[in-house]
Amino acid sequence: MSPRKIVLRFGPEISDKPIIYRLVKDYDLVINILKANVNPQKEGIMVLEITGEKYEEGLKYLREQGVAVQALTREVVRNEERCTMCGACTVLCPTGALYIERPGMEVRFESDNCVVCQLCVKVCPVRAMEVKL
């Protein structure tokens, strides 16, 4: 089974509970946290890759706990014809999905590492980075 990417949104009343721990322990799910900003008593967001047989049961548990669950259906792609290899996108990429390959100084994009934060889309001067639904 291939990993599925989802976005979780936590309200301040549940942000300090061990919800992700329960997914691993009770539902035997393999969790890869791609991006997270969760603080006690504040709203939070997480982008996860989840793999496991009890995926649907785990999502049901999350919703019962008050977590908003959304499939990560958007995808960032690079328009190879527009890209000038300036490297502006590589500076802001939080996961290293965009990087400069040396010694050729070419910008590379590993879409599997992308968490669709869209920082590259905003910073690209020639609009080579695009969001696809």
Secondary structure, DSSP 8 states (H G I E B T S, - for coil): ---EEEEEEE-TTTTTS-HHHHHHHHH--EEEEEEEE--TTS-EEEEEEEESTTHHHHHHHHHHTT-EEEE---EEEE-TTT-----HHHHH-SSSSEEEETTTTEEEE-GGG-----HHHHH-TT--EEEE-
